[in-house]
Amino acid sequence: MKLNTNVRNVAIILLIAAAIFALPGGGSASSFIVRAISLAFLASIAWVASRLYREHRTSLYSLGDRKRFILYAAVGVATLTFTASARLFSTGIGSVAWVLLLAGCIWAVFWVFRSSRGY
């Protein structure tokens, strides 16, 4: 009897969830696994960013100092905003600040892109 692969995958996930719930220390083990997966995801984002930088280094240097500064500052502010999301979302004005900061970063990146394509 062949079991459907979707049913098998759901059964595996349920078995792992039951083991985490029933075994002592399962909560800390699951917390460790989630953090390890998060770090692997962040490392993969950093790797992709470094590859993109190496592939487009000439284009970035041809922007000029001012536009390159605006681009790097926008990326830095967006990174800090995402890092502080939990704290910013804890208050109403923080949520508004989060939206405004990211909107400003998006506008700055778009402006640099648009001005680099113009004559």
FENRA-V578554 format. One record per pair of residues at least 12 apart in sequence whose C-alpha atoms are under 10 Angstrom apart, sorted by the first residue. I is the first residue (numbers start at 1). GAP is how many residues later the second one is. D is the distance in Angstrom with one decimal. If there is no record, write none. Layout:
I GAP D
I GAP D
This chain:
17 13 9.4
59 57 9.2
60 56 9.7
62 54 8.9
63 49 8.3
63 50 9.4
63 52 9.1
63 53 6.6
64 52 9.7
66 46 9.7
67 41 9.2
67 42 9.3
67 44 9.0
67 45 6.0
67 46 9.2
67 48 8.8
67 49 8.6
68 41 9.9
68 44 8.0
69 43 10.0
70 35 9.2
70 38 6.8
70 39 7.8
70 41 9.3
70 42 7.6
71 34 8.5
71 35 9.8
71 37 6.7
71 38 5.7
71 39 9.2
71 40 9.1
71 41 6.7
71 42 9.0
72 33 9.9
72 36 9.8
72 37 8.9
73 32 8.3
73 35 9.0
73 36 9.5
74 27 9.1
74 28 8.7
74 30 7.8
74 31 4.7
74 32 7.6
74 33 8.9
74 34 6.3
74 35 6.7
75 27 9.7
75 30 6.9
75 31 9.0
75 33 9.2
75 34 8.1
76 29 9.0
77 24 7.4
77 25 8.0
77 27 9.2
77 28 7.0
78 20 9.3
78 23 7.2
78 24 6.0
78 25 9.3
78 26 9.0
78 27 6.2
78 28 8.6
79 23 9.5
79 26 9.9
80 21 9.8
81 16 9.1
81 17 6.5
81 18 9.3
81 20 7.1
81 21 7.3
81 24 9.9
82 16 8.4
82 19 9.9
82 20 8.8
84 14 8.7
85 13 7.2
